[in-house]
Amino acid sequence: MKSRTAISMLVVSVLAFTAMPSFAQQGRGAGASADRAQQVDRDRTYDRDRMADRDRTFDRDRTQDRDRVDMPDQARDRDRIHDPASLGDGEIYGNQLMTKAERDQYRDGLAKAGTAEARQQFQAQHEQTMQQRAMQQGQDLVPPGQGPIYGGELMSVQERNEYREQLRLVDSDTERQSLQARHREQMQARARALNIKIEEAE
């Protein structure tokens, strides 16, 4: 009986001893899997950060490129201010109401205005003169860069000139869009009252 018990204990000991390496191996396998998962997470975080840095660098380079592209235009605008002789007829406010001699006289007067403040005063006086002339002659006064007015055929000359002047003096695109939206509503209401269709212009 004792020998049978001893044999049983010996068998159990042998089995336990042989199972230990397997359990240890499983433990190491689980630890290795956890390490690999952590490494994958670290790699993903690194790749995400690197892509974000690359995107920021790309945006910065694109902004710098755009600024460099805009610089020649800005330089040309400054040159026009400092060299009024380079002003084209279409760049002079009210040019359609002026003779060639008057346009040349305007360029000469602008050139003689030595400071920015003097140029502003000269231009303000010129604009007032053109507005008075347009009113007296019943002529449209179209500022440089502006085209046809939406519903202009339903407006008087004075209304068109007042609207153009409002557009010319707005400070931002948001204000301009708001002004144009209100104008369109007014013209559409006027067209419905007259039972006519407005051709797109703006």
Secondary structure in CASP SS format (residue, H / E / C, confidence):
PFRMAT SS
TARGET T0000
AUTHOR 0000-0000-0000
METHOD secondary structure of the structure
MODEL  1
M C 1.00
K H 1.00
S H 1.00
R H 1.00
T H 1.00
A H 1.00
I H 1.00
S H 1.00
M H 1.00
L H 1.00
V H 1.00
V H 1.00
S H 1.00
V H 1.00
L H 1.00
A H 1.00
F H 1.00
T H 1.00
A H 1.00
M H 1.00
P H 1.00
S H 1.00
F H 1.00
A H 1.00
Q H 1.00
Q H 1.00
G H 1.00
R H 1.00
G H 1.00
A H 1.00
G H 1.00
A H 1.00
S H 1.00
A H 1.00
D H 1.00
R H 1.00
A H 1.00
Q H 1.00
Q H 1.00
V H 1.00
D H 1.00
R H 1.00
D H 1.00
R H 1.00
T H 1.00
Y H 1.00
D H 1.00
R H 1.00
D H 1.00
R H 1.00
M H 1.00
A H 1.00
D H 1.00
R H 1.00
D H 1.00
R H 1.00
T H 1.00
F H 1.00
D H 1.00
R H 1.00
D H 1.00
R H 1.00
T H 1.00
Q H 1.00
D H 1.00
R H 1.00
D H 1.00
R H 1.00
V H 1.00
D H 1.00
M H 1.00
P H 1.00
D H 1.00
Q H 1.00
A H 1.00
R H 1.00
D H 1.00
R H 1.00
D H 1.00
R H 1.00
I H 1.00
H H 1.00
D C 1.00
P H 1.00
A H 1.00
S H 1.00
L C 1.00
G C 1.00
D H 1.00
G H 1.00
E H 1.00
I C 1.00
Y C 1.00
G C 1.00
N H 1.00
Q H 1.00
L H 1.00
M C 1.00
T C 1.00
K H 1.00
A H 1.00
E H 1.00
R H 1.00
D H 1.00
Q H 1.00
Y H 1.00
R H 1.00
D H 1.00
G H 1.00
L H 1.00
A H 1.00
K H 1.00
A C 1.00
G C 1.00
T C 1.00
A H 1.00
E H 1.00
A H 1.00
R H 1.00
Q H 1.00
Q H 1.00
F H 1.00
Q H 1.00
A H 1.00
Q H 1.00
H H 1.00
E H 1.00
Q H 1.00
T H 1.00
M H 1.00
Q H 1.00
Q H 1.00
R H 1.00
A H 1.00
M H 1.00
Q H 1.00
Q H 1.00
G C 1.00
Q C 1.00
D C 1.00
L C 1.00
V C 1.00
P C 1.00
P C 1.00
G C 1.00
Q C 1.00
G C 1.00
P C 1.00
I C 1.00
Y C 1.00
G C 1.00
G H 1.00
E H 1.00
L H 1.00
M C 1.00
S C 1.00
V H 1.00
Q H 1.00
E H 1.00
R H 1.00
N H 1.00
E H 1.00
Y H 1.00
R H 1.00
E H 1.00
Q H 1.00
L H 1.00
R H 1.00
L H 1.00
V C 1.00
D C 1.00
S C 1.00
D H 1.00
T H 1.00
E H 1.00
R H 1.00
Q H 1.00
S H 1.00
L H 1.00
Q H 1.00
A H 1.00
R H 1.00
H H 1.00
R H 1.00
E H 1.00
Q H 1.00
M H 1.00
Q H 1.00
A H 1.00
R H 1.00
A H 1.00
R H 1.00
A H 1.00
L H 1.00
N C 1.00
I C 1.00
K C 1.00
I C 1.00
E C 1.00
E C 1.00
A C 1.00
E C 1.00
END
